[in-house]
Each structure stands twice: as C-alpha cells, then as structure tokens.
Amino acid sequence: RAPSGGRKSERTRSLSRSTAEVRSKLEHQRPLSTRLKGVELFALLGLEAGGDAPSPSEDDIKRAYRRLSLEHHPDKQGAFRSKESMETFSLLKEAYDYLSERRCRELYESTLPFDDTLPSEELVRSAGFFRVLGPVFGRNGKWSLRQPVPALGSEGHAQGKDEVRAFYDFWYTFESWRDVGLSWLRRRGLELHDVSCVHREVRRQYQKENAKIRQKFEVQERLRILALVDLAYKLDPRLPRQEGRRRADRQRSPSASASAAPAPSAEERAAARQKREEEERRAKEAAEERRLLTEEIRAEVQREVREALRAEVKRQRKRLQSALARLGLRVSNVELLRMLCMDLGKQRLEELISDVEQLAARAAAGAGEAAADGDDGD
C-alpha cells in the first residue's frame, strides 16, 4: 500500500531543505578547480554520462582512472615524457578526486544535458504505451536514490499484478538526487551565485539564495515525476479499469461475440469493487500530494513577491525622504510615510518622487543663485 500523501509530502519538503542547504555549502567547501571549469569530467576519464546514459558508478570511475593514469603516468613515459602528458595526468587526478566524492559527482552530473520533457497523452495513445513511456521512465530512473529502479515493462513481457503495483508504489514515492541544471535556470531567468571568491558574509547570503533556488527546483522536479506517473497510471493497459474499458469496447463493437459471458459471482464482484476502491484511493492520495506541492510553490512565489514589494517600497521611501530633506522637510512618522508609499502604487509613487526631486533641485538652484547675488552685492 502506498504511504499517505500528506506524510510523504511533509517528509519530502524537509529532505529538500536539507539537501539544498548542503549542496549550497558544498559549492564553497569543495569547489571545482579553475582548470577543470569547462572540461567534461566524465569524457576526460573516457566515460559516457548525461542524456540517456546511465550514471557512472564509483567503480566505473575508479577503473577508468586507473587505466588512464597508468597510460599517462610520468614514470611510464620514460625518456618520452612531455609537458602535455604531465598536464593530462594532473587533470585526470583532479577529475578523479572530485568525482570520487558522491555529493560532488551528483552536483556535477546534474549540470549535464538531460531531456526532462514528458510526452503528451495523445502521443502515448497513438504510438503505444510501452514504446513511448518505457524510455522516459528509463532515463529518469538514473536520478533515483533507491536502486535498482523497476522498469515499466514491455508489450510482450507479461507482468503480474504484484509487479505492476510495486512499480507504481516505487514511482509514486520517488526520491531524486538530481540537482538544479543550467537549462532549468535559463528557462526561468535564474542564476546560481558563485560563492568561491567572495567575503564570508556575502557568501552566506549567496548560499541562502542558492538554497532557495534549489528548493524550488526540487519541488518542481517532484511535480514533474508525479505528472509522468499519473499519465502512466491513467493509460496503463495492465490495470483492471483499463481492461474493463477494453472489454466494454469489444462488446459494443459489431464484431463482438453474440454469446454473452457468464455473469461474475458475488466474490468476483466484491474483489473487483475492492480493487476499484483501492485505485481510487491511490489516485486521491497522488492528487493530494500534487495539491500540497503546488500550494507550496504558490506560497513561495507569493512570499518572494511580497519581499520584493517591501524592498521596492523601502527604496522609494528613502528616495522620497531624501528629496523632502533637501527641501528642509523632516518626516516625523516614518510608518505613515511607508503606508502612503504602499497605497500610492508604483507609477503614482514614481511621479510623486520625481515631482519632489524636481522641486528640491529648483530650490537648491534658487538658493545657489541667491547666494551668488549676495556675494556680488558685498
């Protein structure tokens, strides 16, 4: 039985905060060296990663490094030792040290190109359930914290009810180690701060902002996986409700057999009803989990909008106070001024500040001319 949607959602949110904070700090504690920036580390070790390729394991990385280090080790070059070979050996060592640490490897592999698009319902119906969704589940399974990942199956391979149930139990409780990637950031106009060469206080602020971006990504990644599983669950031909629909279609078709099938027994009807209720319960739990995650995203966006609005009002209020001070006016009630700025709205507030600043500029110019006239009279 799938766990409760609410409990799972709460546990996922706490895990997301922890993972986002750890990864944001890791960027400073274990940064990628300047020499390796722009270098594809897995390709340097002769390994394939990114896209549909499975994630190289720690043993794969170790074997590849040993093979290449023996080939490029300075002691193996003898009299033919070259500066280029020594540089290659040094880069191999740095890449291996970085990728050997699991958290660094996950951080780096998440930046590689990956197709995270989902097929449409029309495409799945027209091109075939297993043919379309099998590769999609296959490539997304690489991000799972739990391994091995159950496969969707194929048209010719019969799977029992327990296998199908285990597949959906796994994917409805999917836990991903994927980190935010460059394509996701570009689509949303976001950017992670570089925390490698900044002051400690600035770095802490940058790490907090990076962690917030990662939390957003993890929530949306969870929603993406849920959308994929919901699509498969809706169209899966192995599920009893789909079989019932196909049976009804066959009965309505002209080629249906004239002889009616025997009526199901009371036990069979009870079992079918129980299965139907179980499917409805699981669908409700999945919908509730999606609703909670969607509300979390909406609340986070609204909070950021409010913070941005407060920051803008504060900046405009300081501009207005400064212009009033140049006119010789002092604001005694700052809270009242803040409320005025909030009520006016952005456009009207800009116009007011512009008018006050022009008055202050003319007053300053007039004071300067009067002072000049006084000097001339003396």
C-alpha positions as CSV (number, residue, x, y, z in Angstrom):
1,R,0.0,0.0,0.0
2,A,1.3,3.5,-0.9
3,P,2.1,5.7,2.0
4,S,-0.1,8.7,2.9
5,G,0.3,11.6,0.5
6,G,0.4,14.2,3.3
7,R,3.1,12.4,5.3
8,K,5.2,11.8,2.2
9,S,4.9,15.4,1.1
10,E,6.0,16.7,4.5
11,R,9.0,14.3,4.6
12,T,9.9,15.3,1.0
13,R,9.8,19.0,1.9
14,S,12.1,18.6,4.9
15,L,14.5,16.5,2.8
16,S,14.5,19.2,0.1
17,R,15.5,21.9,2.6
18,S,18.4,19.8,4.0
19,T,19.7,18.7,0.5
20,A,19.5,22.3,-0.9
21,E,21.4,23.7,2.1
22,V,24.1,21.0,2.0
23,R,24.7,21.5,-1.8
24,S,24.8,25.2,-1.5
25,K,27.6,24.9,1.2
26,L,29.4,22.2,-0.8
27,E,30.0,24.7,-3.7
28,H,32.3,26.6,-1.3
29,Q,33.7,23.6,0.7
30,R,34.5,21.6,-2.4
31,P,34.6,23.9,-5.5
32,L,35.6,22.7,-8.9
33,S,39.1,23.9,-9.7
34,T,39.6,26.7,-12.2
35,R,41.5,24.3,-14.5
36,L,38.5,21.9,-14.7
37,K,35.9,24.5,-15.4
38,G,34.6,24.0,-18.9
39,V,36.1,20.4,-19.1
40,E,33.7,17.5,-19.4
41,L,35.0,15.4,-16.5
42,F,33.4,12.1,-17.4
43,A,34.6,12.4,-21.0
44,L,38.1,13.2,-19.7
45,L,38.0,9.8,-18.0
46,G,36.6,8.1,-21.1
47,L,33.2,7.6,-19.6
48,E,29.7,8.5,-21.0
49,A,27.3,10.4,-18.9
50,G,24.4,12.9,-19.4
51,G,21.4,12.4,-21.6
52,D,20.0,8.9,-21.6
53,A,23.3,7.4,-20.5
54,P,23.2,5.7,-17.0
55,S,25.2,7.4,-14.2
56,P,28.7,6.0,-14.0
57,S,29.3,4.2,-10.7
58,E,32.1,4.8,-8.3
59,D,33.7,1.5,-9.5
60,D,33.4,2.7,-13.1
61,I,35.2,5.9,-12.3
62,K,37.9,4.1,-10.4
63,R,38.6,1.6,-13.2
64,A,38.7,4.3,-15.8
65,Y,41.1,6.4,-13.8
66,R,43.4,3.5,-13.1
67,R,43.6,2.6,-16.8
68,L,44.3,6.2,-17.9
69,S,46.7,7.0,-15.1
70,L,48.8,4.1,-16.0
71,E,48.9,5.3,-19.6
72,H,49.8,8.9,-18.7
73,H,51.8,8.5,-15.5
74,P,55.2,10.3,-15.9
75,D,57.1,7.3,-14.7
76,K,55.6,5.3,-17.6
77,Q,56.7,7.8,-20.2
78,G,60.5,7.4,-19.6
79,A,62.6,9.5,-22.0
80,F,59.4,10.4,-23.9
81,R,57.9,12.3,-21.0
82,S,56.3,15.5,-22.2
83,K,54.7,18.6,-20.6
84,E,51.4,17.7,-22.3
85,S,51.4,14.2,-20.8
86,M,52.2,15.5,-17.3
87,E,49.4,18.1,-17.7
88,T,46.9,15.4,-18.7
89,F,47.9,13.2,-15.8
90,S,47.4,16.1,-13.4
91,L,43.9,16.9,-14.8
92,L,43.0,13.2,-14.6
93,K,44.0,13.2,-10.9
94,E,41.9,16.3,-10.2
95,A,38.9,15.0,-12.0
96,Y,39.1,11.6,-10.3
97,D,39.4,13.2,-6.8
98,Y,36.3,15.4,-7.5
99,L,34.1,12.7,-9.0
100,S,35.1,10.1,-6.3
101,E,33.0,12.1,-3.8
102,R,29.4,11.1,-4.3
103,R,27.9,14.6,-3.5
104,C,30.3,16.3,-5.9
105,R,29.5,13.7,-8.5
106,E,25.8,14.3,-8.2
107,L,26.2,18.0,-8.2
108,Y,28.3,17.9,-11.4
109,E,26.2,15.3,-13.3
110,S,23.1,17.3,-12.7
111,T,24.6,20.1,-14.8
112,L,25.0,17.8,-17.9
113,P,22.3,17.9,-20.7
114,F,19.2,15.9,-20.0
115,D,15.8,15.5,-21.7
116,D,13.2,16.1,-18.9
117,T,10.3,16.6,-21.3
118,L,7.1,14.5,-20.9
119,P,5.1,13.0,-23.7
120,S,1.5,14.0,-24.3
121,E,-1.4,11.7,-23.7
122,E,-2.2,11.8,-27.4
123,L,1.3,10.6,-28.3
124,V,1.1,7.7,-25.8
125,R,-2.3,6.6,-27.2
126,S,-1.2,6.8,-30.8
127,A,2.4,5.5,-30.6
128,G,2.0,2.9,-27.9
129,F,2.1,2.9,-24.1
130,F,5.3,0.9,-23.6
131,R,7.1,2.2,-26.7
132,V,6.7,5.9,-25.6
133,L,6.8,5.7,-21.8
134,G,9.4,2.9,-21.4
135,P,12.4,5.1,-22.4
136,V,11.0,8.1,-20.4
137,F,10.9,6.1,-17.2
138,G,14.3,4.5,-18.1
139,R,16.2,7.8,-18.4
140,N,14.5,9.4,-15.3
141,G,15.4,6.3,-13.2
142,K,19.0,7.4,-13.1
143,W,18.1,10.1,-10.6
144,S,16.6,7.7,-8.1
145,L,18.2,7.5,-4.6
146,R,16.9,3.9,-4.4
147,Q,18.4,1.4,-6.8
148,P,17.6,-0.7,-8.7
149,V,14.7,1.0,-10.3
150,P,11.8,-1.2,-11.5
151,A,11.2,-1.0,-15.3
152,L,7.8,-0.2,-16.9
153,G,7.9,-3.5,-18.8
154,S,7.2,-4.2,-22.4
155,E,4.3,-5.3,-24.7
156,G,5.5,-8.9,-25.0
157,H,6.5,-9.4,-21.4
158,A,3.6,-10.3,-19.1
159,Q,3.9,-8.8,-15.6
160,G,1.8,-9.9,-12.6
161,K,-0.4,-7.6,-10.6
162,D,2.2,-7.5,-7.8
163,E,4.9,-6.3,-10.2
164,V,2.6,-3.6,-11.6
165,R,1.6,-2.5,-8.1
166,A,5.3,-2.5,-6.9
167,F,6.2,-0.3,-10.0
168,Y,3.6,2.4,-9.1
169,D,4.4,2.2,-5.4
170,F,8.1,2.9,-6.2
171,W,7.4,5.8,-8.6
172,Y,4.7,7.5,-6.5
173,T,7.3,7.7,-3.7
174,F,10.2,8.5,-6.0
175,E,13.1,10.3,-4.3
176,S,15.6,12.1,-6.5
177,W,19.2,13.2,-6.0
178,R,19.1,15.4,-9.1
179,D,20.3,19.0,-8.6
180,V,19.3,22.1,-10.5
181,G,20.7,22.2,-14.0
182,L,21.7,25.0,-16.4
183,S,18.7,24.5,-18.8
184,W,16.2,24.8,-15.9
185,L,17.8,28.0,-14.7
186,R,17.9,29.5,-18.2
187,R,14.2,28.8,-18.8
188,R,13.3,30.7,-15.6
189,G,15.8,33.5,-16.0
190,L,17.6,32.4,-12.8
191,E,21.3,32.0,-11.9
192,L,23.2,30.4,-9.0
193,H,25.7,32.7,-7.3
194,D,29.4,31.9,-7.5
195,V,30.4,31.5,-3.8
196,S,34.0,30.6,-4.4
197,C,35.7,34.0,-4.1
198,V,33.5,36.3,-2.0
199,H,33.6,37.7,1.5
200,R,32.2,35.4,4.2
201,E,29.1,37.5,4.9
202,V,28.3,37.8,1.2
203,R,28.9,34.1,0.7
204,R,26.4,33.2,3.4
205,Q,23.7,35.3,1.7
206,Y,24.6,33.8,-1.6
207,Q,24.3,30.3,-0.2
208,K,20.9,31.1,1.2
209,E,19.7,32.4,-2.1
210,N,21.1,29.3,-3.9
211,A,19.4,27.0,-1.4
212,K,16.1,28.7,-2.2
213,I,16.5,28.2,-5.9
214,R,17.3,24.5,-5.3
215,Q,14.2,24.1,-3.1
216,K,12.1,25.5,-6.0
217,F,13.8,23.1,-8.4
218,E,13.3,20.0,-6.1
219,V,9.6,20.8,-5.7
220,Q,9.0,21.3,-9.4
221,E,11.1,18.1,-10.2
222,R,8.8,16.2,-7.8
223,L,5.7,17.6,-9.6
224,R,7.3,16.6,-13.0
225,I,7.8,13.0,-11.9
226,L,4.3,12.9,-10.4
227,A,2.8,14.1,-13.7
228,L,4.7,11.3,-15.5
229,V,3.4,8.6,-13.1
230,D,-0.1,10.0,-13.2
231,L,0.0,9.8,-17.0
232,A,1.2,6.2,-17.0
233,Y,-1.3,5.2,-14.3
234,K,-4.2,6.7,-16.3
235,L,-3.2,4.8,-19.6
236,D,-1.7,1.6,-18.3
237,P,-3.4,-1.3,-20.2
238,R,-2.5,-3.7,-17.4
239,L,-4.7,-2.1,-14.8
240,P,-8.1,-3.6,-14.2
241,R,-10.1,-0.5,-15.1
242,Q,-8.3,-0.3,-18.5
243,E,-9.2,-4.0,-19.1
244,G,-12.8,-3.2,-18.2
245,R,-12.9,-0.4,-20.7
246,R,-11.4,-2.6,-23.4
247,R,-13.9,-5.3,-22.7
248,A,-16.8,-2.8,-22.9
249,D,-15.4,-1.5,-26.2
250,R,-15.3,-5.1,-27.6
251,Q,-18.9,-5.7,-26.5
252,R,-20.0,-2.5,-28.2
253,S,-18.2,-3.3,-31.5
254,P,-20.0,-5.1,-34.3
255,S,-17.6,-8.0,-34.2
256,A,-18.4,-8.8,-30.6
257,S,-19.4,-12.3,-29.9
258,A,-23.1,-13.0,-29.7
259,S,-22.8,-15.3,-26.8
260,A,-22.7,-13.4,-23.6
261,A,-20.1,-14.2,-21.0
262,P,-21.3,-15.7,-17.7
263,A,-22.2,-13.2,-15.0
264,P,-19.4,-12.8,-12.4
265,S,-20.0,-14.3,-9.0
266,A,-20.6,-12.2,-5.8
267,E,-17.0,-12.9,-4.7
268,E,-15.6,-11.6,-8.1
269,R,-17.8,-8.5,-7.9
270,A,-16.6,-7.8,-4.4
271,A,-13.0,-8.3,-5.4
272,A,-13.5,-6.0,-8.4
273,R,-15.1,-3.4,-6.2
274,Q,-12.3,-3.6,-3.7
275,K,-9.7,-3.1,-6.5
276,R,-11.6,-0.2,-7.9
277,E,-11.8,1.4,-4.4
278,E,-8.0,0.9,-3.9
279,E,-7.2,2.5,-7.3
280,E,-9.5,5.5,-6.4
281,R,-7.8,5.8,-3.0
282,R,-4.3,5.9,-4.5
283,A,-5.4,8.3,-7.2
284,K,-6.8,10.6,-4.5
285,E,-3.5,10.4,-2.5
286,A,-1.4,11.2,-5.5
287,A,-3.7,14.2,-6.3
288,E,-3.5,15.4,-2.7
289,E,0.3,15.2,-2.8
290,R,0.4,17.2,-6.0
291,R,-2.0,19.8,-4.5
292,L,0.2,20.2,-1.4
293,L,3.3,20.6,-3.5
294,T,1.6,23.1,-5.8
295,E,0.4,25.1,-2.8
296,E,4.0,25.1,-1.5
297,I,5.3,26.6,-4.8
298,R,2.5,29.1,-4.9
299,A,3.1,30.2,-1.3
300,E,6.9,30.5,-2.0
301,V,6.2,32.7,-5.1
302,Q,3.8,34.9,-3.2
303,R,6.3,35.3,-0.3
304,E,9.0,36.3,-2.8
305,V,6.7,38.8,-4.5
306,R,5.8,40.4,-1.1
307,E,9.5,40.6,-0.1
308,A,10.3,42.2,-3.5
309,L,7.5,44.7,-3.0
310,R,8.6,45.6,0.5
311,A,12.2,46.1,-0.7
312,E,11.0,48.4,-3.6
313,V,8.8,50.4,-1.2
314,K,11.7,50.8,1.2
315,R,13.9,52.0,-1.6
316,Q,11.3,54.5,-2.9
317,R,10.6,55.7,0.7
318,K,14.3,56.6,1.2
319,R,14.3,58.5,-2.1
320,L,11.2,60.4,-1.0
321,Q,12.7,61.2,2.4
322,S,15.9,62.3,0.9
323,A,14.1,64.7,-1.5
324,L,12.0,66.1,1.3
325,A,15.1,66.6,3.4
326,R,16.6,68.7,0.6
327,L,13.5,70.9,0.8
328,G,14.1,71.3,4.5
329,L,11.2,69.0,5.5
330,R,11.6,66.2,8.0
331,V,9.4,63.2,8.2
332,S,8.3,62.6,11.8
333,N,6.1,59.5,11.2
334,V,8.1,57.0,9.0
335,E,5.4,54.3,9.3
336,L,2.8,56.7,7.9
337,L,5.1,57.5,5.0
338,R,5.6,53.8,4.4
339,M,1.8,53.2,4.3
340,L,1.4,56.1,1.9
341,C,4.0,54.6,-0.4
342,M,2.2,51.3,-0.3
343,D,-1.2,52.9,-1.1
344,L,0.0,55.1,-4.0
345,G,1.2,52.3,-6.2
346,K,4.4,52.1,-8.2
347,Q,3.5,54.6,-11.0
348,R,1.9,57.3,-8.9
349,L,4.7,57.0,-6.3
350,E,7.4,57.4,-9.1
351,E,5.6,60.5,-10.3
352,L,5.4,62.0,-6.7
353,I,9.1,61.3,-6.1
354,S,10.0,62.8,-9.4
355,D,8.0,66.0,-8.7
356,V,9.5,66.3,-5.2
357,E,13.0,65.8,-6.5
358,Q,12.5,68.5,-9.2
359,L,11.2,70.9,-6.5
360,A,14.3,70.1,-4.4
361,A,16.6,70.7,-7.4
362,R,14.9,74.0,-8.2
363,A,15.1,75.1,-4.6
364,A,18.8,74.2,-4.4
365,A,19.4,76.1,-7.7
366,G,17.5,79.1,-6.3
367,A,19.4,79.1,-3.1
368,G,22.6,79.0,-5.1
369,E,21.6,82.0,-7.2
370,A,20.6,83.9,-4.1
371,A,23.9,83.2,-2.5
372,A,25.7,84.4,-5.6
373,D,23.7,87.6,-5.7
374,G,24.6,88.2,-2.1
375,D,28.3,87.8,-2.8
376,D,28.0,90.3,-5.7
377,G,26.3,92.9,-3.5
378,D,29.0,92.6,-0.9
